[in-house]
Amino acid sequence: MKRPSDRSEAEHTRDTLFRCLANGHQRYLLGYVHERSSSGVAKSDLATWHAATIHEKALIEVTDSEHERARTELHHKHLPMLEEAGLIECDEQGSVTTTDHPAFEDSSIVDAVTDSETVHDESLDALFDALADSRRRTVLSVLGQQYHPISLETLARDVAARESNTPERDVPQDHVQRVLVRLTHVHLPLLGDTGLVDYDTEANLVSYEGHPDLRVQWLESSVEDVMDSVGSADPETTDVQTLEGTEIIVSHGQSLCEEANEELFMLFSTTGLLEEGCFARIEDALDRGVDVYLGSRDPVVRETVRERAPEVVLWEPQLDWLNLSSDTETVGRLVFADRDAIMLGTVGEKRSGGSYDEKAIVGKGADNGLVTLMGQLLGSRIDHLDSQTEDVLTQLSL
């Protein structure tokens, strides 16, 4: 578990990373160096390439004055920022290479800096600029786990509690008020302008809208924060891992939705488990051409999904397989992506605030025991869903 000082340092590192990525020229520059990092890129050659990119001309057509201006811009602006963020390093011979920064292990970030067709997309500038502040990331994390729009004061209290790692009831009201003021005048207007949230200033209600390129893991302060919430077993030697707590379970489920390329099979026992962030990722998956299936016994869940995402194949499970024991513990969430990664979550007693005690088991990979088991259990039934009419789907024994 991280100490507050460790967490602040990790959040600052994330702020710096996203601040660098919020500039299209720096994204393209970083991608160019990363793809040539094995041999390194001479600063002079980098300046020529940068000038050619800015002026949209061939390398051989770059003039001496254009090269000099590009070299000066690299020296005083782009390279220092990338170096400060720990993304690149420059040796004494003037060669530039990328480092072993964890960002390069994230395929979505690598795509953002190497895809020549989208690297200069202004929507990416706005997205990464919005993420370059730990409080805004916390706001998005909170809103992504809500089902309905929430009041501004509720949001401020939740954000304050998470930032101080304190139960909501213990957060002083004056601190909540300070957070509320900053949200109102600084963070929510920016998030609203980028389309990440909807902020109704008259009703003082805020809801999550999302972005097709936003990834759940980007809202964590570091990779270690995610792993702190996962069972202590070594993922290299453990077939199935355990997650505890609603926040990490919601994040992992939404990540699976983001990773799906062909098929997404889900089950939710109640509307209280189908968050706005999940809806946004279901809609993004549909836009990518993913086949999405969702089952629930709750008619409110089915009707809500039908209204929000009519392309989703809906059904009502008939078998009583959701009840696991006499302890009132039931399957609450199931997310199965591309028959290659799964999360099976249980809900226990409902707390006074309306949330549940939640645990989940997760597995990934064709050879994973849990994935294999659930694939055998659900595979043929998923295949059968495509050929059913809506009336038949409501009677399907699954």
C-alpha positions as CSV (number, residue, x, y, z in Angstrom):
1,M,0.0,0.0,0.0
2,K,1.3,3.4,-0.9
3,R,2.1,6.1,1.7
4,P,0.5,9.5,0.9
5,S,3.9,10.9,-0.1
6,D,4.4,8.0,-2.5
7,R,0.9,8.5,-4.0
8,S,1.6,12.2,-4.5
9,E,4.8,11.4,-6.3
10,A,3.1,8.8,-8.5
11,E,0.3,11.2,-9.3
12,H,2.8,13.9,-10.3
13,T,4.5,11.5,-12.6
14,R,1.2,10.8,-14.3
15,D,0.5,14.5,-14.6
16,T,3.8,15.0,-16.3
17,L,3.3,12.1,-18.7
18,F,-0.2,13.3,-19.8
19,R,1.0,16.9,-20.1
20,C,3.7,15.7,-22.6
21,L,1.1,13.6,-24.5
22,A,-1.3,16.6,-24.7
23,N,0.9,18.1,-27.5
24,G,0.5,16.6,-31.0
25,H,4.1,17.5,-32.0
26,Q,5.5,15.9,-28.8
27,R,3.4,12.7,-29.4
28,Y,4.7,12.4,-32.9
29,L,8.3,13.2,-31.8
30,L,8.1,10.6,-29.1
31,G,6.7,8.0,-31.4
32,Y,9.4,8.7,-34.0
33,V,12.2,8.3,-31.5
34,H,10.5,5.2,-29.9
35,E,10.4,3.4,-33.2
36,R,14.1,4.1,-33.8
37,S,15.2,3.7,-30.2
38,S,17.4,0.7,-30.7
39,S,19.9,2.7,-32.6
40,G,19.1,6.2,-31.3
41,V,18.4,9.4,-33.3
42,A,20.9,12.2,-33.6
43,K,19.6,15.5,-32.5
44,S,20.5,17.1,-35.9
45,D,18.6,14.4,-37.8
46,L,15.7,14.8,-35.4
47,A,15.6,18.6,-36.1
48,T,15.5,17.9,-39.8
49,W,12.6,15.5,-39.4
50,H,10.8,17.8,-37.1
51,A,11.1,20.7,-39.6
52,A,9.9,18.5,-42.4
53,T,6.9,17.5,-40.3
54,I,6.0,21.1,-39.4
55,H,6.3,22.4,-43.0
56,E,4.9,19.2,-44.6
57,K,7.8,18.8,-47.0
58,A,10.4,16.1,-47.8
59,L,13.6,15.9,-45.6
60,I,15.8,17.0,-48.5
61,E,13.7,20.2,-49.0
62,V,14.2,21.5,-45.4
63,T,16.2,24.8,-45.5
64,D,19.0,25.7,-43.1
65,S,16.8,28.3,-41.4
66,E,13.9,25.8,-40.9
67,H,16.4,23.3,-39.5
68,E,17.8,25.9,-37.1
69,R,14.3,26.9,-35.8
70,A,13.3,23.3,-35.4
71,R,16.6,22.5,-33.5
72,T,16.0,25.5,-31.2
73,E,12.4,24.4,-30.5
74,L,13.5,20.9,-29.7
75,H,16.4,22.1,-27.5
76,H,14.4,24.6,-25.4
77,K,10.9,23.0,-25.4
78,H,10.1,19.5,-26.5
79,L,13.2,17.5,-25.5
80,P,13.4,19.0,-22.0
81,M,9.7,18.2,-21.3
82,L,10.1,14.6,-22.6
83,E,13.3,14.1,-20.6
84,E,11.8,15.5,-17.4
85,A,8.9,13.1,-17.8
86,G,11.4,10.2,-18.0
87,L,10.3,9.3,-21.5
88,I,13.6,9.9,-23.4
89,E,17.3,10.3,-22.6
90,C,20.0,12.2,-24.5
91,D,23.6,11.0,-24.4
92,E,26.8,13.0,-24.6
93,Q,27.1,12.3,-28.3
94,G,23.7,14.0,-28.9
95,S,21.8,10.8,-29.6
96,V,18.2,10.5,-28.4
97,T,16.5,7.3,-27.3
98,T,13.3,6.4,-25.4
99,T,13.6,4.9,-21.9
100,D,12.1,1.9,-20.2
101,H,9.2,4.1,-18.9
102,P,6.1,2.0,-18.1
103,A,4.1,4.1,-20.6
104,F,5.7,2.1,-23.4
105,E,4.2,-1.1,-22.0
106,D,0.8,0.4,-22.6
107,S,-0.3,-0.5,-26.2
108,S,-2.9,2.3,-26.2
109,I,-0.3,5.0,-25.4
110,V,2.1,3.5,-28.0
111,D,-0.6,3.7,-30.6
112,A,-1.4,7.3,-29.6
113,V,2.2,8.3,-30.4
114,T,3.0,6.1,-33.4
115,D,-0.3,6.1,-35.5
116,S,0.5,8.7,-38.1
117,E,-3.2,9.1,-39.0
118,T,-4.3,10.1,-35.6
119,V,-1.2,11.3,-33.8
120,H,-2.1,15.0,-34.5
121,D,-5.8,14.6,-33.6
122,E,-6.8,17.6,-31.6
123,S,-9.3,15.5,-29.6
124,L,-6.2,13.6,-28.2
125,D,-4.7,17.0,-27.2
126,A,-7.9,17.8,-25.3
127,L,-8.1,14.3,-23.8
128,F,-4.6,14.2,-22.5
129,D,-4.8,17.8,-21.3
130,A,-7.8,16.8,-19.2
131,L,-5.9,13.8,-17.8
132,A,-2.9,15.9,-16.9
133,D,-4.3,16.6,-13.4
134,S,-4.8,14.0,-10.7
135,R,-8.1,15.6,-9.4
136,R,-9.6,15.5,-12.9
137,R,-8.6,11.8,-13.2
138,T,-10.3,11.2,-9.8
139,V,-13.4,12.9,-11.0
140,L,-13.6,10.7,-14.1
141,S,-13.0,7.6,-11.9
142,V,-15.8,8.6,-9.6
143,L,-18.3,9.4,-12.3
144,G,-17.4,6.3,-14.3
145,Q,-18.6,4.2,-11.4
146,Q,-22.0,5.9,-11.1
147,Y,-25.3,4.8,-12.6
148,H,-27.1,8.1,-12.5
149,P,-25.9,11.7,-12.6
150,I,-24.8,12.8,-9.2
151,S,-25.0,16.1,-7.4
152,L,-22.0,18.4,-7.4
153,E,-21.7,18.1,-3.6
154,T,-21.8,14.3,-3.7
155,L,-19.0,14.4,-6.3
156,A,-16.9,16.8,-4.2
157,R,-17.2,14.7,-1.1
158,D,-16.3,11.5,-2.9
159,V,-13.3,13.2,-4.6
160,A,-12.1,14.7,-1.3
161,A,-12.5,11.3,0.4
162,R,-10.4,9.5,-2.3
163,E,-7.7,12.1,-2.3
164,S,-7.2,11.9,1.4
165,N,-7.8,8.2,1.7
166,T,-10.5,8.9,4.3
167,P,-14.1,7.6,4.7
168,E,-16.6,10.1,3.2
169,R,-18.2,10.7,6.6
170,D,-14.9,11.8,8.1
171,V,-14.1,14.4,5.5
172,P,-14.5,17.9,7.0
173,Q,-17.3,20.0,5.4
174,D,-15.0,23.0,4.8
175,H,-12.6,20.7,2.8
176,V,-15.5,19.4,0.8
177,Q,-16.5,23.0,0.1
178,R,-13.0,23.9,-1.1
179,V,-13.0,20.9,-3.5
180,L,-16.5,21.9,-4.7
181,V,-15.3,25.4,-5.6
182,R,-12.3,24.1,-7.6
183,L,-14.5,21.6,-9.4
184,T,-17.0,24.3,-10.3
185,H,-14.6,26.9,-11.5
186,V,-11.7,24.9,-12.9
187,H,-12.1,21.2,-13.5
188,L,-15.7,20.6,-14.6
189,P,-15.7,23.4,-17.2
190,L,-12.6,21.8,-18.8
191,L,-13.9,18.3,-18.6
192,G,-17.2,19.5,-20.1
193,D,-15.5,21.3,-23.0
194,T,-13.7,18.1,-23.9
195,G,-17.0,16.1,-23.8
196,L,-15.7,13.8,-21.0
197,V,-18.5,14.8,-18.6
198,D,-21.9,16.5,-18.8
199,Y,-22.3,19.3,-16.2
200,D,-25.8,20.7,-15.7
201,T,-25.1,24.0,-14.0
202,E,-28.7,24.7,-13.3
203,A,-29.5,21.4,-11.6
204,N,-25.9,21.0,-10.2
205,L,-25.7,17.5,-11.6
206,V,-22.7,15.8,-13.2
207,S,-22.5,12.6,-15.3
208,Y,-19.9,10.7,-17.2
209,E,-19.8,10.9,-21.0
210,G,-16.4,9.3,-21.7
211,H,-14.1,9.3,-24.7
212,P,-13.4,6.4,-27.2
213,D,-9.7,6.7,-26.6
214,L,-9.8,6.9,-22.8
215,R,-8.5,3.8,-20.9
216,V,-9.5,2.9,-17.4
217,Q,-5.8,2.3,-16.3
218,W,-5.0,5.9,-17.2
219,L,-7.1,7.0,-14.3
220,E,-5.0,5.1,-11.8
221,S,-2.1,7.0,-10.3
222,S,0.3,4.2,-11.2
223,V,0.4,0.5,-12.3
224,E,1.2,-0.4,-8.7
225,D,-2.1,1.1,-7.5
226,V,-3.9,-1.5,-9.6
227,M,-1.7,-4.3,-8.4
228,D,-2.2,-3.3,-4.7
229,S,-5.9,-4.1,-5.1
230,V,-5.2,-7.5,-6.7
231,G,-4.6,-10.7,-4.7
232,S,-1.0,-11.0,-3.6
233,A,-0.4,-14.1,-5.7
234,D,2.2,-13.9,-8.5
235,P,0.3,-13.5,-11.8
236,E,3.0,-15.4,-13.7
237,T,2.3,-18.5,-11.6
238,T,-1.3,-18.1,-10.6
239,D,-4.2,-19.3,-12.9
240,V,-6.9,-17.2,-11.2
241,Q,-6.6,-14.0,-9.3
242,T,-8.9,-12.3,-6.8
243,L,-10.1,-8.7,-6.7
244,E,-11.7,-7.1,-3.7
245,G,-13.7,-3.8,-3.5
246,T,-16.1,-2.2,-5.9
247,E,-13.7,0.4,-7.3
248,I,-11.0,-2.1,-8.6
249,I,-13.7,-4.5,-9.8
250,V,-15.5,-1.8,-11.8
251,S,-12.2,-0.6,-13.3
252,H,-11.2,-4.2,-14.3
253,G,-14.6,-4.9,-15.9
254,Q,-14.4,-1.7,-17.9
255,S,-10.9,-2.5,-19.0
256,L,-12.2,-5.8,-20.4
257,C,-14.8,-3.9,-22.3
258,E,-12.1,-1.7,-23.8
259,E,-10.0,-4.7,-24.8
260,A,-12.7,-6.6,-26.6
261,N,-12.2,-6.8,-30.4
262,E,-14.8,-9.3,-31.5
263,E,-17.2,-10.4,-28.8
264,L,-18.3,-9.1,-25.4
265,F,-20.6,-11.2,-23.2
266,M,-21.9,-9.6,-19.9
267,L,-24.3,-10.3,-17.1
268,F,-25.5,-7.8,-14.4
269,S,-27.9,-8.7,-11.6
270,T,-29.1,-5.2,-10.9
271,T,-29.0,-1.7,-12.3
272,G,-26.9,-0.6,-9.4
273,L,-23.9,-2.6,-10.9
274,L,-24.2,-1.1,-14.5
275,E,-22.3,2.1,-14.2
276,E,-22.3,5.0,-16.7
277,G,-18.7,4.3,-17.5
278,C,-19.7,0.7,-18.5
279,F,-22.4,2.1,-20.8
280,A,-19.9,4.4,-22.5
281,R,-17.5,1.5,-23.1
282,I,-20.3,-0.7,-24.4
283,E,-21.2,2.0,-26.9
284,D,-17.5,2.3,-27.9
285,A,-17.3,-1.5,-28.4
286,L,-20.4,-1.4,-30.6
287,D,-18.8,1.4,-32.7
288,R,-15.7,-0.9,-33.1
289,G,-17.9,-3.6,-34.5
290,V,-17.8,-5.8,-31.4
291,D,-20.8,-8.2,-30.9
292,V,-22.2,-7.3,-27.5
293,Y,-24.5,-9.6,-25.4
294,L,-26.0,-8.6,-22.1
295,G,-28.2,-10.6,-19.8
296,S,-30.1,-9.7,-16.6
297,R,-33.2,-10.8,-14.7
298,D,-33.8,-7.2,-13.8
299,P,-36.3,-5.7,-16.3
300,V,-35.0,-2.2,-15.6
301,V,-31.5,-3.2,-16.7
302,R,-32.8,-4.7,-19.9
303,E,-35.0,-1.7,-20.7
304,T,-32.2,0.8,-19.9
305,V,-29.8,-1.1,-22.2
306,R,-32.4,-1.3,-24.9
307,E,-32.9,2.4,-24.8
308,R,-29.2,3.3,-24.6
309,A,-27.7,0.7,-26.9
310,P,-30.4,-1.0,-29.1
311,E,-27.7,-3.0,-31.0
312,V,-26.9,-5.0,-27.9
313,V,-28.3,-8.6,-27.9
314,L,-30.4,-8.9,-24.7
315,W,-31.7,-11.9,-22.8
316,E,-33.2,-12.9,-19.5
317,P,-31.4,-15.8,-17.7
318,Q,-33.8,-18.5,-16.6
319,L,-31.5,-20.8,-14.6
320,D,-31.0,-20.2,-10.9
321,W,-27.2,-20.2,-11.3
322,L,-26.8,-16.7,-9.9
323,N,-27.4,-18.0,-6.3
324,L,-24.2,-19.4,-5.0
325,S,-24.9,-20.1,-1.3
326,S,-27.2,-19.5,1.6
327,D,-25.1,-16.5,2.6
328,T,-27.0,-14.2,0.2
329,E,-23.9,-14.0,-2.0
330,T,-24.7,-14.0,-5.7
331,V,-23.1,-13.5,-9.0
332,G,-23.4,-9.8,-9.6
333,R,-21.2,-9.2,-12.6
334,L,-19.8,-11.3,-15.4
335,V,-17.7,-9.9,-18.2
336,F,-16.3,-12.2,-20.8
337,A,-14.2,-10.6,-23.6
338,D,-13.3,-12.4,-26.8
339,R,-13.6,-15.7,-24.9
340,D,-10.0,-14.9,-23.8
341,A,-10.5,-12.9,-20.6
342,I,-13.1,-13.1,-17.9
343,M,-14.2,-11.5,-14.6
344,L,-16.8,-13.1,-12.4
345,G,-17.9,-10.9,-9.5
346,T,-20.1,-11.7,-6.5
347,V,-22.1,-9.3,-4.4
348,G,-22.7,-9.8,-0.7
349,E,-24.8,-7.8,1.8
350,K,-26.1,-4.4,0.7
351,R,-24.5,-1.6,2.8
352,S,-26.4,1.3,4.3
353,G,-25.2,3.6,1.5
354,G,-26.7,1.4,-1.2
355,S,-23.4,-0.2,-2.3
356,Y,-22.5,-3.9,-2.0
357,D,-19.6,-5.9,-0.6
358,E,-18.0,-7.2,-3.8
359,K,-15.3,-9.7,-4.7
360,A,-14.3,-11.1,-8.1
361,I,-12.1,-13.7,-9.7
362,V,-10.4,-13.0,-13.0
363,G,-8.5,-15.0,-15.6
364,K,-6.9,-14.3,-18.9
365,G,-5.5,-16.3,-21.8
366,A,-6.6,-19.3,-23.8
367,D,-4.8,-21.7,-21.4
368,N,-6.3,-20.1,-18.2
369,G,-8.4,-22.5,-16.2
370,L,-11.2,-20.1,-15.4
371,V,-11.4,-18.9,-19.1
372,T,-11.5,-22.5,-20.3
373,L,-14.2,-23.5,-17.8
374,M,-16.4,-20.5,-18.6
375,G,-15.8,-20.9,-22.3
376,Q,-17.1,-24.5,-22.2
377,L,-20.0,-23.4,-20.0
378,L,-21.1,-20.4,-22.1
379,G,-19.5,-20.8,-25.5
380,S,-22.3,-22.8,-27.2
381,R,-25.0,-20.7,-25.5
382,I,-23.4,-17.5,-26.8
383,D,-23.3,-18.9,-30.3
384,H,-27.0,-19.8,-29.9
385,L,-28.0,-16.2,-29.0
386,D,-27.4,-14.9,-32.5
387,S,-30.1,-17.0,-34.0
388,Q,-32.8,-16.2,-31.5
389,T,-35.7,-13.8,-31.8
390,E,-36.3,-11.4,-28.9
391,D,-39.2,-13.5,-27.6
392,V,-37.0,-16.6,-27.6
393,L,-34.2,-14.8,-25.9
394,T,-36.4,-13.9,-22.9
395,Q,-37.0,-17.7,-22.3
396,L,-33.4,-18.9,-23.0
397,S,-32.1,-21.2,-20.2
398,L,-28.7,-19.8,-19.5
